């Protein structure tokens, strides 16, 4: 089988997989979530195996702790988050009125026509308030009457732990079996690429998820201690989106400071304290958590990550969000591999291609890296 024919077969397989995920995006969500949980927990189960546990005992112990933690989170956090979200929906029109009054007070001096009845500012806020009320009503209606959504949620809650348990139990066996499917001639190269992808995912997904959990807990507890309205909801939301560098602290800080301005107006020290929470969180994340838990650059640029989330989310909904990060990581690794092959080929070299183990190739490759870093190449 020639290289072109192999490429066609691999391309058809990837196309079939993408088509399957797109057609059955609503049904595969619990299975993808279970696979993600199993991948995340596999190192923990492997460590327990090295301590003398059987694979079944290690899997049962790990999943038992995860299910217990999830039940506690559902019983404790979910009612609080639902209550705070309902309060946000009810309070949003009042916040809009307060913002309108604040802006009108400042603009009456400079642009009085904009704040009169039918003026630009008044019309804009009337339209925004109407849209917010309509959206709030639709959200509440969908929460209470969305029977399909409830069924999907129950399916996710029930099926995902079962899938995660069996995937975690058979993870190593499954990897060995897939390794036997690889074309023998290209197996070492495929293992190398898969290892690079696993390294990126291990560094980003596992490490960054841990960072998000720590930051979300810190923000929620700190804002709750300061007495900020909706502090738990805002704090957990800021931690959840902290996998995009700086976005979590910026968005969470802006929301928290905005709420603090209305709640603590006339008490500026509380507003400063709210801002300090996010400054401390950003400092701890950048100087301690990310270097220790995520490590150095894993090849996922924030812009590429945001594009992947937007593109896959728009194309496949929630399933797209689940596979966006691992797919972006895999594409990044494949792109770097393709670039490496290009730099070893005749198109880049301008003559005879250099073999990967050629000393001249290694020296030229190192010189290129030094030149890219702005250093003088070593002779």
Secondary structure, 3 states (H helix, E strand, C coil): CCHHHHHHHHHHHHHHHHHHHHHCHHHHHHHHHHHHHHHHHHHHHHHHHHCCCCHHHHHHHHHHHHHHHHHHHHHHHHHHHHHHHHHHHHHHHHHHHHHHHHHHHHHCCCCHHHHCCCCHHHHHHHHHHHHHHHHHHHHHHHHHHCHHHHHHHHHHHHHHHHHHHHHHHCHHHHHHHHHHHCCHHHHHHHHHHHHHHHHHHHHHHHHHHHHHHHHHHHHHHHHHHCCCCCHHHHHHHHHHHHHCCCHHHHHHHHHHHHHHHHHCCCCHHHHHHHHHHHHHHHHHHHHHHHHHHHCCCCCCCHHHHHHHHHHHHHHHHHHHHHHHHHHHHHHHHHHHHHHHHHHHCHHHHCCCCCCCCCHHHHHHHHHHHHHHCCCCCCC
